[in-house]
Amino acid sequence: MASTTSLLHQVIERLRNEFAVKDLGPLQFFLGVNVKRTNAGFFLSQSQYVEELLPRAGMVTCKPVSTPVDTKAKLSGSNGAKLADPSYYHSLAGGLQYLTITRSDITYAVQQACLHMHDPCDSRLAFVKRILRHV
């Protein structure tokens, strides 16, 4: 992107002089983000990314919830048994963290889940799975 088309062509030409550059046309998909151009601007979506994240969590057929956090439950960092394999938690929480690019509604909940990356427990995994049910 550039402020003028002439500047854009200059930048592209300089890049071509230094690197092997291939024009792929208008941007449609980049790093897990779908890009749709409208008259009002760009619409960014990670629906395809979510469709890949849910099977990784084993939650393809889960029932959705309307909020990412249960407003009635109070969860402390020490509740629950330690996970035998924390890499599963890390993978899901990290995937959700990447999803916050286009889903600001889950940002707070994901931040809370990521606070416990160092020592996750089963109650925190349930918390992460609730966020996934929301998305």
Backbone torsions as a table, in degrees:
resi	resn	phi	psi	omega
1	MET	NA	148.0	178.0
2	ALA	-151.4	164.5	-177.9
3	SER	-73.4	-26.4	176.7
4	THR	-135.9	157.5	179.5
5	THR	-68.3	-33.8	179.1
6	SER	-66.0	-39.6	176.9
7	LEU	-65.0	-40.7	177.8
8	LEU	-59.8	-45.1	179.5
9	HIS	-65.2	-36.1	177.2
10	GLN	-64.5	-44.3	179.8
11	VAL	-63.8	-44.8	179.3
12	ILE	-62.0	-41.9	179.5
13	GLU	-64.2	-40.6	178.0
14	ARG	-66.0	-38.6	176.5
15	LEU	-64.4	-40.8	178.4
16	ARG	-62.9	-32.3	178.7
17	ASN	-68.8	-27.3	-176.9
18	GLU	-100.8	-31.6	-172.8
19	PHE	-134.2	162.2	172.0
20	ALA	-79.4	108.4	-174.4
21	VAL	-113.0	137.1	177.9
22	LYS	-126.2	126.6	179.2
23	ASP	-80.8	116.8	-178.8
24	LEU	-96.3	7.3	179.3
25	GLY	85.6	-166.4	-179.4
26	PRO	-62.3	143.4	-179.4
27	LEU	-64.1	129.2	177.6
28	GLN	-125.6	-35.9	-176.4
29	PHE	-149.3	130.1	-179.4
30	PHE	-150.9	121.5	176.9
31	LEU	50.4	45.1	177.3
32	GLY	83.0	6.4	-179.2
33	VAL	-115.2	121.4	173.7
34	ASN	-80.5	135.1	-178.2
35	VAL	-120.1	121.1	175.7
36	LYS	-115.9	127.5	178.9
37	ARG	-92.8	130.1	176.0
38	THR	-127.4	173.8	177.3
39	ASN	-62.8	-29.0	-178.9
40	ALA	-82.5	-13.3	-178.9
41	GLY	142.3	-142.7	-178.6
42	PHE	-110.1	142.5	173.9
43	PHE	-113.4	119.9	-178.9
44	LEU	-103.7	136.2	-179.1
45	SER	-142.9	145.7	176.2
46	GLN	-119.6	32.2	-177.5
47	SER	-60.4	-39.8	178.5
48	GLN	-65.3	-37.9	177.9
49	TYR	-63.1	-42.0	178.3
50	VAL	-63.4	-39.8	179.3
51	GLU	-64.1	-22.6	175.8
52	GLU	-89.9	-28.3	-178.2
53	LEU	-75.4	-40.2	-178.0
54	LEU	-61.9	-43.9	176.2
55	PRO	-63.3	-34.7	178.2
56	ARG	-61.5	-32.3	178.6
57	ALA	-88.2	-6.2	-176.7
58	GLY	70.6	35.0	-173.0
59	MET	-126.5	32.9	-177.8
60	VAL	-63.9	-38.4	-176.4
61	THR	-103.3	20.2	-178.0
62	CYS	-70.2	155.6	176.8
63	LYS	-83.0	133.8	-179.6
64	PRO	-73.4	157.2	173.5
65	VAL	-124.5	156.8	-174.7
66	SER	-83.5	-19.5	-179.8
67	THR	-129.5	149.1	-179.9
68	PRO	-74.9	-16.2	-177.4
69	VAL	-129.9	138.2	174.3
70	ASP	-75.0	114.5	-175.2
71	THR	-74.2	-15.9	-179.2
72	LYS	-90.8	-31.7	-176.5
73	ALA	-81.0	144.8	174.7
74	LYS	-114.1	120.9	-174.2
75	LEU	-116.9	124.8	176.2
76	SER	-100.1	167.6	-178.5
77	GLY	-73.2	-14.9	-175.1
78	SER	-104.5	-0.7	-179.5
79	ASN	-74.2	133.8	172.1
80	GLY	102.1	165.2	179.8
81	ALA	-82.2	145.6	178.3
82	LYS	-64.5	144.3	179.1
83	LEU	-77.7	137.1	178.8
84	ALA	-67.1	-36.1	179.9
85	ASP	-125.1	92.4	-178.0
86	PRO	-69.2	-12.4	-178.7
87	SER	-64.2	-31.0	176.7
88	TYR	-63.0	-46.3	176.8
89	TYR	-61.1	-45.8	-179.4
90	HIS	-59.0	-42.5	-178.8
91	SER	-64.2	-45.6	-178.9
92	LEU	-68.9	-45.2	-180.0
93	ALA	-65.0	-39.9	177.0
94	GLY	-64.6	-39.9	176.4
95	GLY	-62.4	-40.5	176.7
96	LEU	-67.2	-36.3	179.2
97	GLN	-61.7	-41.4	177.6
98	TYR	-66.2	-31.6	-179.1
99	LEU	-69.4	-20.3	-179.6
100	THR	-66.8	-8.6	175.6
101	ILE	-57.0	-42.7	-177.8
102	THR	-113.2	-6.2	-177.9
103	ARG	-120.5	78.4	-179.2
104	SER	-66.5	-18.9	-179.5
105	ASP	-67.8	-18.1	179.8
106	ILE	-105.1	2.5	-173.6
107	THR	-57.5	-49.0	-178.3
108	TYR	-62.9	-46.1	-178.6
109	ALA	-62.3	-42.3	179.7
110	VAL	-65.9	-39.2	177.7
111	GLN	-61.5	-41.0	178.1
112	GLN	-64.8	-39.3	178.1
113	ALA	-65.9	-38.1	-177.9
114	CYS	-73.5	-18.0	176.1
115	LEU	-63.5	-21.0	-175.6
116	HIS	-111.6	24.6	179.0
117	MET	-64.3	-30.6	-175.8
118	HIS	-70.2	-27.5	-175.8
119	ASP	-153.1	68.6	-175.4
120	PRO	-72.8	151.6	177.4
121	CYS	-128.2	173.0	-174.4
122	ASP	-65.3	-30.6	178.1
123	SER	-69.6	-33.6	176.4
124	ARG	-71.2	-34.1	176.2
125	LEU	-64.8	-39.6	176.0
126	ALA	-62.5	-37.1	177.5
127	PHE	-62.6	-45.2	178.7
128	VAL	-63.3	-41.2	-180.0
129	LYS	-66.7	-30.3	175.0
130	ARG	-66.2	-39.9	177.3
131	ILE	-61.1	-42.7	178.1
132	LEU	-63.3	-36.2	177.1
133	ARG	-65.5	-30.7	178.8
134	HIS	-70.8	-40.5	-177.9
135	VAL	-77.3	NA	NA
